[in-house]
Amino acid sequence: MFFDDERSNRLRPHILTELVGQYMNDAERAKLFGLPETTRIRERAKVISPNNLRIGEHCWIGEGAVLDASGGMEIGEHTSIGLNCLIFTHSSWLANMMLENHSATDLIERKPVRIGKGCFIGGNSVIMPGVTIGDFATVQPLSVVAKDVPARTLVAGNPARVFQKYDEEYIQAEADRVRAENARRREEAAARGEEVVWGAPPGVLPE
């Protein structure tokens, strides 16, 4: 049985969009949700109030992630949101405390979340309302981020705290190390006559 009221009719298109999205690949799903062409969103991920989400190019949203953009959310380019991450921009705490947890209560508090460019948010992490995460920051898996994260830092834990700071030189050295290791593995795979190679971009085969 379906209700024919304003709230039900307002929510139903979003429900149907999510249902259809489960039968698409990650790029098709992003297009369905109105995200940039280069963004990928995996199955079972959910975006609440997608009209309030501003997201950059080349982002990745993992399986089961929930992005609550009802209070406003910005995600910079080349940022990944790990699987099962929960990002909140609203809280109903006061509605619960005041026994006013009904639909359309005026005790919902909303605070925007801002995540910079080039960030990595590890799986199963929680980001609380009002948090700003600086550019090139790393949030380790299973972290609870309740306060702002400086740029170019690694945070972890519950509550999350800074464990490492890094600069461009450190990241470049790490990139060079990984590229060299992947090149070595590609050469070994090519010597074995393998067409599927470790560390190569999609569709790239050994020369």
N, C-alpha and C positions, 0 to 999 in steps of 0.2 A: 504494500500500500504506500502511495506517495502522497505527501502533504501538498496542498495547493495554497501555500501562504507565501508572503514576501520573502522571508528568510530562506525557505526551502528553494524557491525559484531562483534566488540570488546565488545560492551555493551549488546548485545542481550542475551548471555549466563547468565549474571548476572540478567537480567530481568526475564528470564525463571526460574532461580533458586528461586528467590523471589516468583514468582507465584506458583510454586510447593510447596514451603514452607508453604503457607497459608493453605494447606490441611493436615498439619502434626501437631503432638503435640509438646510441647516445647522441649522435649529431642530429638525427631526425627529431628526437625528443626535445632538444634545445630549441630547434626551430619552432616546434609546436608551442613551446612555452614563451616564445618571443624573445629568446636570448640571442646573443651575437652568433653569427654563422660559425665562428671558430670555437665556440664553447661546446663542451660535451657534458651531458648530464646522464648519469647511470640510472638503471632501473630502481624503482621504489624510492627514489629521491623525491622530496616534496618541497614546493615553494609556496608559502602562504603570502597572500597579497603580492603577487608578482609585479603588479603595477608600481610598487614601491621599491623594487629592486633595481639598482644600477650596477651592472657588472661589465667588466672589461673584456677584451678579446683574449682568446686562448686560455680560458679558465676551464677547470675540471671539477665536477661535483660528483662525489662517490655514491655508491649504493646506499640507500637508506638514510641519507642525510636529510635533515629538515632545516630549511632556511625560512625563519619567521621574519618576513620583511614588513610586517604590519606597522612597525614603528619607524620604518626607513632603514635601508641597508645599502651600503656601497662596498663593492669588491673590485679591487684593481686588476689590471691585466696580468696574465700569466700566473694566476694564483690557483692553488688546488685546495679543495675542501674534501677531507678524507671521508671514508665510508662511515655511516652512522653518526656523523657529527650533528650536534644540535646547536643552532645559533638562534638566540632569543632576542627579540626587541620589545617584548611586552611582558608584564607580570600581572597576575590576578591575585597576588598575595593579600592586598587590602580587601578585595571583594570577599575572599575567604574569611579573613579575620572579622569582617563586619557582617558576616552572614548575608551578603548581597551578591552571591555568585550566580546571578541570573543573566540571561541573555540581555545585552545592551546596557549592562551596569556601567555607571560612570566612575567606577573605581579601578579601571584598568589603567595601569601606568605604562607609557610607551617611551622608549629611549632608543635612538638610532645606533646601529653598529657600523663601524667603518673598518674595513680590512684593506690594507695597502696592496700595491703591486708586488709580484714576485714572492708571495707568501706561500708557506706550506703549513696547512692545518692538519695535523695527524688524526687518524681515525679515532672515533669514539670520544672525541673531545667535546666540551661544552663551552660556549661563549655566551656570557651573560649580557643583558641589556646595557646599552650605553658605553660599551667597550670600544676603544680604538686600537687597532693593531697596525704598527708602522710597516713601512715598505721592507721587503726582504726578511721578514720575521719568520721564525719557525716555531710552531707549537707542537710539542711532542705528543704522541698518542696518549689518550686517557687523561688529558689535562682538563682542568676547570679554570677558565680564564675569567676572573671577576674584576680585573682592573687593567688599565691601558698597558700595552706592550710596546717598548721602544723599537725603533727600526733596527734591523741587522742584529737581532738578538735571538737566542734560543731560550724558550721558557718551557717548563714542565712542572707537573705536580698538581695537587689540589690543596690549597689554591696554587695556581701556577706562579712561579717566580723565575727570575733570570738566572740561567746557569752558564751562559756563554755569550760573548759578544764577538762579532766577526766583521772584517772589512772586505773591500773588493778584492784585495790581493789574496786573501784566504780562499774566497769563493773561486777565483780564477785558478788557483793551484789545485783545488779539488776537482774542478771541471777538467783541467788538463790530465789529471790522474785517471779519472773515469774514462775519458775519451781514449787515452792510450791503452787502457785495459780492454775496452771494447774493440779497438782496432786489432789488438793481438788476438782476441777470440774470433773476430771475423776472418783473420788470416788462417787461423787453425781450422775453422769450419770450411773455408774455401779449399784448403788442402785435402780435406776429407770428402770434398765434392758435395757438401751440403748446401741447399738453397735457402734454408731458414737459418738466419745467423743471429748471434747474440749481440744486442746493443745497436743494431742498425735501425734507422728510421723505417716506418712502415712502407713496404713495397720496395725497399732498396735491397738489391742482391749484390754479392761480390762482383767486382769488375773482372 
